[in-house]
Amino acid sequence: MDYKVNEIAAAAVRRHRERLGMSQTELAKRMAELDLSWHQMTVARTESGERPLRLDEALALANIFQIPLDSLMRPVDENIQREYEAILRMVHHIEEKANAVEEKIAASHARLERTRREYEKVKMQAEEMTRRAAQALGAAEAEFDHLRGEYQDHVIMIQRHLSLLEDLRERYPEIAAEGDGLEDAMDRRRRRVRKLGLR
């Protein structure tokens, strides 16, 4: 393996390891499970380019990272990688906002349910008490509807950015697939939305 290819492979190993959130020690353990004599220092030397990859090691890494073998040997276009990472950062940013709104929705939904129960309890009492309870219900519903609309807007934005990420992955498979797992997160979110009555 010449110096340039070794340099590309070293960068790819580190990029994909970090994509999966693995430490150098964890990666070494996974390689050892495949009967390869790897230690944390082996990973460090490989990622620094000091130690070249053997073919059997590259095959094992491709299996662990769940990527094509040639992804370890191809350079990533810097402009495309920057674009991908910028979109990914945006997705994470929107995801954080969506999480915050989801917490507000849960609290608002709880308040709405409490208000409904109170409304049913007091509606048979004096007209003035019924009027006040109805006002409280209207305010709770308005708040809930507002937060539901805001949350759904965030979900739509996440889906749009996920589509951009998927398009980039299809056109440039060498890009680190750091967005993997976001679709599963969206499925979980949809189930929570249904549970909160936001169909």
C-alpha positions as CSV (number, residue, x, y, z in Angstrom):
1,M,0.0,0.0,0.0
2,D,1.6,3.3,-1.1
3,Y,1.7,6.3,1.1
4,K,-1.3,8.1,-0.4
5,V,-3.6,5.1,-0.2
6,N,-2.4,4.4,3.3
7,E,-3.2,8.0,4.2
8,I,-6.7,7.7,2.7
9,A,-7.3,4.4,4.5
10,A,-6.1,5.9,7.8
11,A,-8.5,8.8,7.5
12,A,-11.4,6.5,6.5
13,V,-10.9,4.2,9.5
14,R,-11.0,7.1,11.9
15,R,-14.0,8.7,10.2
16,H,-16.1,5.5,10.2
17,R,-15.1,4.6,13.8
18,E,-16.2,8.0,15.0
19,R,-19.4,7.8,12.9
20,L,-20.3,4.7,14.9
21,G,-19.3,6.4,18.2
22,M,-16.7,3.7,18.9
23,S,-13.6,4.2,20.9
24,Q,-10.2,2.9,19.7
25,T,-10.4,0.3,22.4
26,E,-13.8,-0.8,21.3
27,L,-12.7,-1.1,17.7
28,A,-9.7,-3.1,18.7
29,K,-11.9,-5.5,20.7
30,R,-14.2,-6.0,17.6
31,M,-11.2,-6.8,15.5
32,A,-9.9,-9.2,18.1
33,E,-13.2,-11.0,18.0
34,L,-12.5,-11.6,14.3
35,D,-9.2,-13.3,15.2
36,L,-7.1,-10.3,14.3
37,S,-4.4,-9.3,16.8
38,W,-5.5,-5.7,17.4
39,H,-5.1,-3.5,20.4
40,Q,-5.9,0.2,21.1
41,M,-2.4,1.1,20.0
42,T,-2.9,-0.8,16.8
43,V,-5.9,1.4,16.0
44,A,-4.0,4.6,16.9
45,R,-1.1,3.7,14.7
46,T,-3.4,2.7,11.8
47,E,-5.4,6.0,12.1
48,S,-2.2,8.0,12.2
49,G,-1.0,6.3,9.0
50,E,2.0,4.9,10.8
51,R,0.8,1.4,10.2
52,P,-0.5,0.2,6.8
53,L,-3.7,-1.9,6.5
54,R,-3.5,-5.5,5.4
55,L,-6.2,-6.8,3.1
56,D,-7.7,-9.1,5.7
57,E,-7.8,-6.2,8.1
58,A,-9.5,-4.0,5.6
59,L,-12.1,-6.7,4.9
60,A,-12.8,-7.0,8.7
61,L,-13.1,-3.2,9.1
62,A,-15.5,-3.0,6.2
63,N,-17.6,-5.7,7.8
64,I,-17.6,-3.9,11.2
65,F,-18.4,-0.5,9.6
66,Q,-20.9,-2.1,7.3
67,I,-19.5,-0.3,4.2
68,P,-18.1,-1.4,0.9
69,L,-14.4,-2.4,1.0
70,D,-13.5,0.3,-1.5
71,S,-14.9,3.0,0.8
72,L,-11.7,2.6,2.8
73,M,-9.5,3.2,-0.2
74,R,-11.3,6.1,-1.9
75,P,-10.7,9.8,-0.9
76,V,-13.8,11.8,0.0
77,D,-14.5,14.9,-2.0
78,E,-14.0,17.7,0.6
79,N,-16.7,19.9,-0.7
80,I,-19.3,17.1,-0.7
81,Q,-18.2,16.0,2.7
82,R,-18.5,19.5,4.1
83,E,-22.0,19.8,2.5
84,Y,-23.0,16.5,4.0
85,E,-21.7,17.4,7.4
86,A,-23.5,20.8,7.3
87,I,-26.8,19.2,6.5
88,L,-26.2,16.6,9.2
89,R,-25.5,19.4,11.7
90,M,-28.7,21.1,10.7
91,V,-30.7,17.8,11.1
92,H,-29.2,17.4,14.7
93,H,-30.1,21.1,15.4
94,I,-33.7,20.6,14.3
95,E,-33.9,17.3,16.1
96,E,-32.9,19.1,19.4
97,K,-35.6,21.7,18.8
98,A,-38.1,19.0,18.1
99,N,-37.2,17.2,21.3
100,A,-37.7,20.5,23.3
101,V,-41.1,21.0,21.6
102,E,-42.0,17.4,22.3
103,E,-41.5,17.9,26.0
104,K,-43.7,21.0,25.9
105,I,-46.4,19.0,24.0
106,A,-46.3,16.3,26.7
107,A,-46.7,18.8,29.4
108,S,-49.4,20.7,27.4
109,H,-51.2,17.4,26.8
110,A,-51.2,16.6,30.5
111,R,-52.6,20.1,31.3
112,L,-55.3,19.6,28.6
113,E,-56.3,16.3,30.1
114,R,-56.5,17.7,33.6
115,T,-58.5,20.7,32.3
116,R,-60.9,18.4,30.5
117,R,-61.5,16.3,33.7
118,E,-62.0,19.5,35.7
119,Y,-64.4,20.8,33.0
120,E,-66.5,17.6,33.3
121,K,-66.5,17.9,37.1
122,V,-67.7,21.5,37.3
123,K,-70.0,21.8,34.3
124,M,-73.0,20.8,36.4
125,Q,-72.2,23.5,39.0
126,A,-73.0,27.2,38.8
127,E,-73.1,28.9,35.4
128,E,-70.1,31.2,36.2
129,M,-67.9,28.3,37.2
130,T,-68.9,26.5,34.0
131,R,-68.0,29.6,32.0
132,R,-64.5,29.8,33.6
133,A,-63.8,26.2,33.1
134,A,-64.8,26.5,29.4
135,Q,-62.4,29.4,29.1
136,A,-59.6,27.4,30.6
137,L,-60.3,24.5,28.2
138,G,-60.2,26.8,25.2
139,A,-56.9,28.2,26.3
140,A,-55.4,24.8,26.8
141,E,-56.7,23.6,23.4
142,A,-55.3,26.7,21.7
143,E,-51.9,26.1,23.3
144,F,-51.9,22.4,22.4
145,D,-52.9,23.1,18.8
146,H,-50.1,25.7,18.5
147,L,-47.5,23.4,19.9
148,R,-48.7,20.6,17.7
149,G,-48.4,22.7,14.6
150,E,-44.9,23.8,15.6
151,Y,-43.8,20.2,16.3
152,Q,-45.2,18.9,13.0
153,D,-43.3,21.7,11.2
154,H,-40.1,20.4,12.8
155,V,-40.9,16.9,11.8
156,I,-41.4,18.0,8.1
157,M,-38.1,19.9,8.2
158,I,-36.3,16.8,9.6
159,Q,-37.8,14.6,6.8
160,R,-36.7,17.0,4.1
161,H,-33.1,17.1,5.4
162,L,-33.1,13.3,5.8
163,S,-34.1,13.1,2.1
164,L,-31.1,15.4,1.2
165,L,-28.8,13.1,3.3
166,E,-30.2,10.0,1.6
167,D,-29.7,11.6,-1.9
168,L,-26.1,12.4,-1.0
169,R,-25.5,8.9,0.2
170,E,-26.9,7.4,-2.9
171,R,-24.8,9.7,-5.2
172,Y,-21.6,9.6,-3.1
173,P,-21.5,6.2,-1.2
174,E,-18.0,7.1,0.1
175,I,-19.4,9.7,2.4
176,A,-19.4,8.7,6.1
177,A,-23.0,7.7,6.8
178,E,-23.2,9.7,10.1
179,G,-26.9,10.1,9.6
180,D,-27.6,6.4,10.0
181,G,-30.2,5.7,12.6
182,L,-32.1,9.0,12.2
183,E,-34.8,7.2,10.2
184,D,-35.3,4.9,13.2
185,A,-35.5,7.9,15.4
186,M,-38.2,9.4,13.2
187,D,-40.2,6.1,13.4
188,R,-40.0,6.2,17.2
189,R,-41.1,9.9,17.1
190,R,-44.1,9.0,14.9
191,R,-45.2,6.4,17.4
192,R,-44.9,9.0,20.2
193,V,-46.9,11.5,18.1
194,R,-49.7,8.9,17.7
195,K,-49.6,8.2,21.5
196,L,-50.0,11.9,22.2
197,G,-53.0,12.0,19.8
198,L,-51.3,14.1,17.1
199,R,-52.3,12.0,14.1
